[in-house]
Amino acid sequence: MYVGLGLPIADPGSLVGWARRADAGPFSTLGLLDRVVYDNPEPLVTLAAVVGATVRIRVQTEVLIAPLREPILLAKQTATLDRLSDGRFTLGIGLGGWEDDYRAVGVDIHRRGRRLDEQMSMLRAVWSGEPVGPGLGAVGPAPARRGGPQVLFGGFTAVALARVARCGDGFLCASPPAAADDLLRTVEKDWEQAGRAGRPRLVGQVNAALGPDPVLAEGRAAIARYYGTSQYTEHVLDAWLTTPRQIRDALTGYEDLGADETIIYCWSPDTDQIDRLADLVS
């Protein structure tokens, strides 16, 4: 099983340095989350910089809140990033649940699932080189991967899981391994029932910070700020991993569940975490 890193968002200026150090280590992928009404860096722009600073490591949105974006421009941006990265880009997408993000861009949060389904049809059409409307031509550039970058869907509901088989390539499971088995098996069952060839790509995600007490306190505070005051925030904090044993057990748990990759999402910007995690992974 491959192991990737999720990039922290507290210090955008440090992310290219994070990327270079991770590229020199055992990690497979660098992931980056998304919000609008928040002080995180825009993920597609940031991952373009990361691609230019690295040689072999993959990059992944984790997840991009697609309904917040205009679909044709999103198709062009993601095809460009896929092309610039020579196919090292994976588009992880989801719905998000922050009402202020949707209000900021003038999109109805209650239509976000339907809008995502409509967007996927448009993204696939643009990536395949089809005209985007009557009297209009195609939108380029063509992505490096035929048919577009690999698409992973995140989510927990039956509708979200079914979307993987209907129009995706795999599933991003942001859940502790102990709670992931039913989700992964449902995705596989839906895939088989849809008559899809092969198998879906299964990617786990765990939240972690590794280091001295100030690093752990910084990471905990970052999680609380990002998710806000909610029952879900407490769920994330309860599942947060802060010791080598916890992280190893989580990686083993996802490997036993048949995951192709697990992303360790780091919440503290302390770059020494990269070396600590690299030693653990190695």
C-alpha positions in Angstrom: 0.0 0.0 0.0 1.2 3.5 -0.9 1.3 6.3 1.8 0.8 9.9 1.0 0.8 13.2 3.0 -1.8 15.8 3.3 -0.3 19.3 3.3 -1.0 21.6 6.2 -2.7 25.0 5.4 -1.6 27.2 8.2 1.5 28.5 6.4 1.0 28.6 2.6 4.6 29.9 2.0 6.0 26.7 3.5 4.2 24.3 1.1 6.8 24.2 -1.7 9.4 23.3 0.9 7.1 20.6 2.3 6.6 19.3 -1.2 10.3 19.1 -2.0 11.1 17.3 1.2 8.2 14.8 0.7 9.3 14.2 -2.9 12.7 13.1 -1.7 11.0 10.6 0.8 8.9 7.5 0.6 5.6 9.2 0.0 3.3 8.6 -3.0 1.0 11.7 -3.0 0.6 15.2 -1.6 -3.0 16.1 -0.8 -4.6 19.5 -0.2 -8.0 20.5 1.2 -10.4 23.2 0.0 -12.6 26.0 1.4 -13.6 29.4 0.2 -14.4 31.5 3.3 -11.3 30.5 5.1 -7.6 31.4 5.0 -6.4 28.3 3.2 -4.6 28.5 -0.2 -6.6 27.8 -3.3 -5.8 24.1 -4.0 -5.5 24.0 -7.8 -3.2 27.1 -7.9 -1.1 25.7 -5.0 -0.8 22.2 -6.4 0.4 23.7 -9.7 3.3 25.3 -7.7 3.9 22.0 -6.0 4.1 20.2 -9.3 6.7 22.6 -10.6 8.8 22.0 -7.4 8.7 18.2 -7.5 9.8 15.4 -9.8 7.9 12.2 -9.1 5.3 12.6 -6.3 1.6 12.8 -7.2 -0.7 15.7 -6.2 -4.3 15.4 -5.2 -7.2 17.7 -4.1 -8.6 16.2 -0.9 -11.3 17.2 -1.6 -12.1 20.0 -3.9 -15.6 21.3 -3.3 -16.6 21.1 -6.9 -20.1 22.7 -6.8 -18.5 26.0 -5.8 -16.9 26.2 -9.2 -18.0 26.9 -12.8 -17.7 23.5 -14.6 -16.1 24.5 -17.9 -13.4 26.6 -16.2 -12.9 23.8 -13.7 -12.5 21.3 -16.5 -9.9 23.5 -18.2 -8.0 24.1 -14.9 -7.9 20.5 -14.0 -6.9 19.4 -17.5 -4.1 22.0 -17.4 -2.8 20.7 -14.1 -3.0 17.2 -15.3 -1.0 18.1 -18.4 1.6 20.2 -16.5 2.1 17.4 -14.0 2.5 14.8 -16.8 -0.4 12.8 -15.3 0.6 13.2 -11.7 -2.7 14.8 -10.7 -5.7 13.2 -9.1 -9.0 15.1 -8.7 -10.5 14.3 -5.3 -13.9 16.0 -5.2 -16.9 16.3 -2.8 -19.7 18.5 -1.7 -18.5 20.2 1.5 -20.9 21.3 4.1 -20.1 24.9 4.9 -23.0 27.2 4.0 -20.9 30.3 4.0 -18.7 28.9 1.2 -21.9 28.4 -0.9 -23.3 31.8 -0.1 -20.0 33.5 -1.0 -20.1 32.2 -4.6 -23.9 32.4 -5.0 -24.6 28.7 -5.2 -27.6 27.0 -3.5 -26.2 24.5 -1.0 -29.4 22.5 -1.2 -28.7 21.7 -4.9 -25.1 20.8 -4.4 -25.5 17.1 -5.1 -27.4 17.6 -8.3 -25.0 20.3 -9.4 -22.1 17.9 -8.9 -23.7 15.3 -11.0 -24.2 17.9 -13.8 -20.6 19.1 -13.4 -19.3 15.6 -13.9 -21.0 15.2 -17.2 -19.5 18.5 -18.3 -16.0 17.7 -17.0 -16.0 14.3 -18.8 -17.2 15.9 -22.1 -14.6 18.7 -21.9 -11.7 16.3 -21.1 -12.8 14.1 -24.0 -12.6 17.0 -26.5 -16.3 17.4 -27.2 -17.7 20.8 -28.2 -19.0 22.7 -25.1 -22.2 24.0 -26.8 -23.9 24.8 -30.1 -21.6 26.7 -32.3 -18.7 26.3 -29.9 -15.6 24.3 -30.2 -13.7 22.2 -27.7 -11.9 23.5 -24.6 -8.3 22.5 -24.2 -5.7 21.6 -23.3 -6.2 17.8 -23.5 -5.3 16.2 -20.2 -2.3 14.0 -19.9 -4.5 11.0 -19.0 -7.0 10.1 -21.7 -10.5 11.0 -20.6 -9.2 13.2 -17.9 -7.5 12.9 -14.5 -8.4 10.2 -12.1 -11.5 11.2 -10.1 -12.0 10.1 -6.5 -15.2 11.0 -4.7 -15.3 11.6 -0.9 -18.4 11.3 1.2 -20.3 9.1 3.6 -23.9 8.8 2.3 -25.3 6.1 0.1 -25.7 8.7 -2.7 -22.1 9.8 -2.4 -20.8 6.2 -2.5 -22.9 5.3 -5.5 -21.5 8.3 -7.4 -18.1 6.4 -7.5 -19.5 3.6 -9.7 -21.6 6.0 -11.8 -19.0 8.6 -12.8 -15.8 8.2 -10.8 -12.6 6.1 -10.6 -12.4 5.6 -6.9 -13.2 6.5 -3.4 -11.5 8.7 -0.8 -12.5 7.4 2.6 -11.9 10.1 5.3 -12.6 7.8 8.2 -10.7 5.7 10.8 -10.1 2.2 9.5 -12.4 0.8 12.2 -15.3 2.7 10.6 -14.2 2.2 7.0 -15.0 -1.4 6.1 -18.7 -0.9 5.3 -18.0 2.2 3.2 -15.3 0.4 1.2 -17.3 -2.7 0.7 -20.4 -0.7 -0.4 -18.3 1.1 -3.0 -17.0 -2.2 -4.4 -20.5 -3.7 -4.5 -21.9 -0.7 -6.3 -19.0 -0.9 -8.8 -19.6 -4.5 -9.5 -23.4 -4.0 -9.9 -22.8 -1.1 -12.3 -20.8 -3.5 -14.5 -17.6 -1.5 -14.3 -14.4 -3.2 -15.4 -11.6 -3.7 -12.9 -12.0 -2.3 -9.4 -12.4 1.1 -7.9 -9.3 2.8 -6.4 -9.6 2.9 -2.6 -7.8 5.6 -0.7 -8.0 6.1 3.0 -7.3 9.3 4.9 -6.4 9.7 8.6 -5.6 12.9 10.4 -2.4 13.1 12.3 0.4 15.2 13.8 3.7 13.8 15.0 6.1 15.7 17.2 6.5 17.4 20.6 3.6 18.9 22.5 3.6 22.3 20.7 3.3 20.6 17.4 0.4 18.5 18.7 -1.3 21.5 20.2 -0.9 23.4 16.9 -2.4 20.6 15.0 -5.4 20.2 17.3 -6.1 23.9 17.2 -5.9 23.8 13.3 -8.5 21.0 13.2 -10.8 22.9 15.5 -10.6 26.1 13.5 -11.2 24.4 10.2 -14.2 22.3 11.1 -15.7 24.7 13.6 -17.8 24.0 16.6 -19.8 20.9 15.8 -20.3 17.2 16.7 -18.3 16.3 13.6 -15.3 18.3 14.9 -15.3 16.2 18.1 -15.5 13.1 16.0 -12.4 14.2 14.0 -10.5 15.1 17.1 -11.3 11.8 18.8 -9.9 9.9 15.8 -6.8 12.2 15.5 -3.5 10.2 15.6 -0.6 11.6 17.6 1.8 8.6 18.2 3.8 6.4 15.9 1.9 3.3 17.1 -1.5 4.9 16.3 -0.3 5.8 12.8 1.2 2.4 12.1 -2.0 0.7 13.3 -4.1 2.9 11.1 -1.9 2.2 8.0 -2.0 -1.5 8.8 -5.8 -1.3 9.2 -6.3 0.3 5.9 -4.0 -2.1 4.2 -5.9 -5.0 5.7 -9.1 -3.5 4.3 -7.7 -3.5 0.8 -6.8 0.2 0.4 -4.5 1.1 -2.4 -3.2 4.1 -0.6 -3.6 6.0 2.7 -3.0 9.7 3.1 -1.7 10.9 6.4 -3.2 14.4 6.7 -0.8 16.7 8.7 -2.4 19.6 10.5 0.7 21.3 11.9 3.1 23.2 9.5 6.2 21.9 11.3 8.2 20.4 8.4 10.1 18.1 10.7 7.0 15.9 10.7 8.0 14.8 7.2 11.1 13.2 8.4 9.4 11.7 11.5 6.7 10.2 9.3 9.2 9.1 6.6 11.1 7.1 9.2 7.8 5.5 10.4 6.6 4.7 6.9 10.0 3.3 5.9 
